[in-house]
Amino acid sequence: MYFVMMLDLNALKTFALAAETLNFTTVAGQRNTVQSAVSAQIRKLETSVGRTLFVRGRGQTMHLTPDGEALLVYARRLLALSEEAVETVRTSHARRIIRLGTTVTLAMSVVCDVLNTFAQRCPDIQIQIQCDRSDALLQRLEVGEIDIAFMMDQGRHQGRAFVHSQPLVWVRGPDFAMSEGEVITLAFLTDGRDLRRYALKALDDAGRTGHIKHLSPHPIGVRAFVQAGLALTVMPISTVAAPLQIADVEHALPPLMPIALAAYHAQSGARGEVDVLLQLLEENAG
């Protein structure tokens, strides 16, 4: 880190141009200075890094040394990062941001489906997505950490924009196989704050046996078990995306109770594009 802090961005820009043109006179014209100033900047940079960066001299074709080649990679990255930082600061006041809180499962399905449409309608708005459990998202909304919370319904609330009933379905991977009458292997979240109660109740009511064999603290882990064909899980129908599939009727799985998906919004602040995003979420969640 100390090595990077010693590097002069102005000298790095001169060095990068010199590496591209291999001509200090040309660089001097591009930088609106004189050749001696370009040479001085390159010498300063060579002193900073303690290495020779160019092979140059009478009777020799100018070219980068191996150390110069190595530094050029970092020089370009540092210059690009510097330009990005300046542009971000310049436009930060003009850019409007919507902070959307949702679950991982919804982010990978319903939310993903609306992002492109929203970007076309509101190209100047930046969406920041924060994922958490449904029960935690409403709390984050209330303390002002997010502008919209989209998740499993958490009950009546003054900021609830919509609530829609959503069928739950059994979900499998493309290679899942199960024999008739077999104990149903299931995968769910470790902390139990998921849809397992719907699955177990449906199985109990149908006189079937289910075994929660695979657990993960994160939804991605649950999806991995299911995608690998090791277990079934249950999900809202609108969140099932390839390669996951709705389990075929041939598995004779019992019907599941529906759940409700809802969106809540902050009570303060301008609505505008927030309403557009809420409308798109509602259209895709209904």
C-alpha positions in Angstrom: 0.0 0.0 0.0 2.9 2.4 0.8 4.4 1.7 -2.6 1.1 2.7 -4.4 0.8 5.9 -2.3 4.2 7.1 -3.6 3.2 7.0 -7.2 2.3 10.3 -8.8 -0.9 10.0 -11.0 0.3 12.8 -13.2 3.6 11.0 -13.8 1.7 7.7 -14.3 -0.4 9.3 -17.0 2.8 10.5 -18.8 4.3 7.1 -18.4 1.2 5.4 -19.9 1.3 7.7 -22.9 5.0 7.1 -23.4 4.5 3.4 -23.2 1.9 3.6 -26.0 3.8 6.0 -28.3 7.4 5.2 -27.4 8.2 8.8 -28.3 8.7 11.5 -25.6 8.3 14.3 -28.1 4.8 13.0 -29.1 3.9 12.7 -25.4 5.0 16.3 -24.8 2.6 17.5 -27.5 -0.3 15.4 -26.0 0.4 16.7 -22.5 0.9 20.3 -23.6 4.5 20.5 -22.2 8.1 20.1 -23.4 10.1 17.0 -23.9 12.4 17.8 -21.0 9.4 17.8 -18.7 8.3 14.4 -19.9 11.8 13.0 -19.4 11.8 14.5 -15.9 8.5 12.8 -15.0 9.7 9.5 -16.2 13.0 9.8 -14.2 10.9 10.8 -11.1 8.8 7.7 -11.6 11.8 5.5 -12.1 13.3 6.9 -8.8 10.0 6.2 -7.0 9.9 2.5 -8.0 13.7 2.0 -8.0 13.6 0.4 -11.5 14.4 1.4 -15.1 11.2 1.6 -17.1 12.4 2.3 -20.6 15.4 1.2 -22.7 16.4 4.3 -24.5 19.5 6.0 -25.9 21.5 6.6 -29.0 21.4 3.9 -31.5 18.7 2.0 -29.6 15.0 1.5 -30.3 13.0 2.8 -27.4 11.0 0.1 -25.6 9.7 -0.9 -22.2 11.8 -3.0 -19.8 10.1 -6.0 -18.1 9.7 -3.8 -15.0 8.1 -1.1 -17.2 5.7 -3.7 -18.6 4.7 -4.7 -15.1 4.2 -1.2 -14.0 2.1 -0.3 -17.1 -0.6 -2.8 -16.0 -1.0 -1.1 -12.6 -0.7 2.4 -14.1 -3.7 1.8 -16.4 -5.7 0.4 -13.5 -4.9 3.3 -11.2 -5.6 5.8 -13.9 -9.0 4.2 -14.7 -9.9 4.0 -11.0 -9.0 7.7 -10.6 -11.2 8.7 -13.5 -14.0 6.5 -12.2 -13.8 8.1 -8.7 -13.9 11.6 -10.2 -16.9 10.8 -12.4 -18.7 9.2 -9.5 -18.3 12.3 -7.3 -19.3 14.6 -10.1 -22.5 12.8 -10.8 -23.4 11.7 -7.2 -25.7 14.7 -6.6 -27.5 14.3 -9.9 -28.0 10.5 -9.6 -31.1 9.4 -7.7 -31.0 6.1 -5.8 -33.7 3.6 -4.8 -32.6 1.2 -2.1 -34.5 -2.1 -2.6 -34.5 -4.7 0.2 -35.6 -8.2 -0.8 -34.8 -11.8 -0.2 -32.2 -13.7 -2.2 -34.8 -15.9 -3.7 -36.9 -13.0 -5.0 -33.7 -11.1 -6.1 -32.8 -14.0 -8.4 -36.3 -14.3 -9.9 -39.1 -11.6 -9.7 -36.7 -8.7 -9.0 -34.4 -9.8 -11.8 -37.3 -9.9 -14.2 -38.3 -6.2 -13.5 -34.8 -4.6 -13.5 -34.5 -4.3 -17.3 -38.0 -2.8 -17.7 -37.4 -0.3 -14.9 -34.0 0.7 -16.4 -35.7 1.5 -19.7 -38.4 3.6 -18.0 -36.1 5.3 -15.5 -32.6 5.3 -17.0 -31.3 7.9 -14.5 -32.2 6.0 -11.4 -29.7 3.7 -9.7 -31.1 0.7 -7.8 -29.2 -0.7 -4.8 -30.3 -4.2 -3.8 -29.9 -5.3 -0.2 -30.8 -8.9 0.6 -32.0 -10.1 4.0 -34.7 -12.3 5.6 -38.3 -11.3 5.2 -38.7 -10.6 8.9 -35.6 -8.4 9.0 -36.5 -6.3 6.0 -39.5 -4.5 7.5 -37.3 -3.4 10.4 -34.7 -2.1 8.0 -37.4 -0.1 6.2 -38.6 1.4 9.5 -35.1 2.7 10.4 -34.6 4.2 7.0 -32.0 1.7 5.6 -34.0 0.9 2.6 -36.8 2.6 0.5 -38.8 -0.5 -0.5 -39.1 -3.9 1.2 -40.3 -6.7 -1.1 -40.7 -10.1 0.6 -43.1 -12.6 2.1 -46.0 -10.6 3.7 -45.3 -9.4 7.2 -48.9 -8.3 8.0 -50.8 -5.1 7.8 -48.6 -2.0 7.9 -49.2 1.6 6.9 -46.4 1.4 4.2 -47.7 -1.8 2.6 -48.1 -1.0 -1.2 -49.6 -4.4 -2.2 -50.0 -8.0 -1.2 -50.7 -10.9 -3.5 -51.4 -14.5 -2.8 -48.8 -16.8 -4.5 -49.1 -20.5 -5.0 -46.3 -22.6 -3.4 -44.9 -25.4 -5.4 -42.5 -28.3 -4.9 -39.2 -27.6 -6.6 -36.6 -30.1 -7.9 -33.4 -30.1 -9.9 -33.3 -31.5 -13.4 -31.8 -34.8 -12.3 -34.0 -35.5 -9.2 -35.6 -38.9 -9.0 -37.9 -40.4 -6.4 -39.5 -43.8 -6.1 -43.2 -44.1 -5.3 -43.8 -44.2 -1.5 -40.2 -43.2 -0.7 -39.5 -40.8 2.2 -39.2 -37.4 0.6 -35.8 -35.8 1.1 -36.0 -32.0 1.7 -33.6 -29.1 1.8 -34.2 -25.9 3.8 -32.5 -23.1 5.6 -30.7 -23.8 8.9 -32.4 -21.3 11.0 -35.9 -22.6 10.1 -37.3 -19.2 9.1 -38.4 -20.4 5.7 -41.2 -22.5 4.1 -40.6 -25.8 5.8 -43.7 -25.7 7.9 -45.8 -25.5 4.7 -44.0 -28.6 3.3 -44.3 -30.6 6.5 -47.9 -29.8 7.1 -48.8 -30.8 3.5 -47.0 -34.1 3.9 -48.5 -34.8 7.3 -52.0 -34.1 5.9 -51.4 -36.5 3.1 -49.9 -39.2 5.3 -46.5 -38.9 3.6 -43.1 -38.8 5.3 -40.6 -36.0 4.7 -37.0 -35.8 6.0 -35.0 -32.6 6.1 -31.7 -34.0 5.2 -29.9 -31.0 3.8 -29.5 -27.6 5.5 -27.8 -24.4 4.7 -27.7 -21.0 6.4 -28.0 -19.3 3.0 -30.7 -19.7 0.2 -27.9 -20.2 -2.3 -26.9 -23.3 -0.4 -30.4 -24.7 -0.4 -30.6 -24.1 -4.2 -27.3 -26.0 -4.6 -28.7 -29.1 -2.9 -31.9 -29.0 -5.0 -30.1 -28.3 -8.2 -27.8 -31.2 -7.6 -30.8 -33.5 -7.4 -30.3 -34.4 -3.8 -33.6 -33.0 -2.4 -36.8 -31.1 -2.9 -37.7 -27.8 -1.5 -40.8 -25.5 -1.7 -40.8 -22.0 -3.3 -43.4 -19.4 -4.5 -44.2 -20.3 -8.1 -43.0 -17.0 -9.5 -39.5 -17.6 -8.1 -38.8 -20.9 -9.8 -36.2 -20.3 -12.5 -34.1 -22.6 -14.6 -32.4 -24.9 -14.0 -34.8 -25.5 -11.1 -38.1 -27.0 -12.1 -41.6 -27.5 -10.6 -41.8 -31.1 -9.5 -43.9 -33.2 -11.9 -47.3 -34.5 -10.9 -45.9 -38.0 -11.3 -44.2 -37.6 -7.9 -47.7 -37.5 -6.4 -46.8 -34.7 -4.0 -49.6 -33.1 -1.9 -50.8 -29.6 -2.6 -49.3 -26.7 -0.6 -51.0 -23.8 1.0 -50.5 -20.5 -0.8 -48.4 -17.7 0.7 -48.5 -13.9 0.2 -45.8 -11.7 -1.3 -45.9 -8.0 -0.4 -44.1 -4.8 -0.9 -43.7 -2.0 1.7 -42.4 1.5 1.1 -41.0 4.3 3.3 -43.6 6.8 4.3 -41.3 9.8 3.9 -39.5 11.2 0.8 -40.5 11.6 -2.8 -42.3 8.7 -4.5 -42.0 9.2 -8.3 -39.8 6.4 -9.5 -40.5 4.4 -6.3 -44.1 4.0 -7.5 -42.8 2.8 -10.9 -40.7 0.1 -9.3 -43.6 -0.9 -7.0 -45.9 -1.2 -10.0 -43.5 -3.5 -11.8 -42.9 -5.6 -8.7 -46.7 -6.0 -8.3 -47.2 -7.0 -11.9 -44.6 -9.7 -11.7 -45.6 -10.9 -8.2 -49.4 -11.2 -8.9 
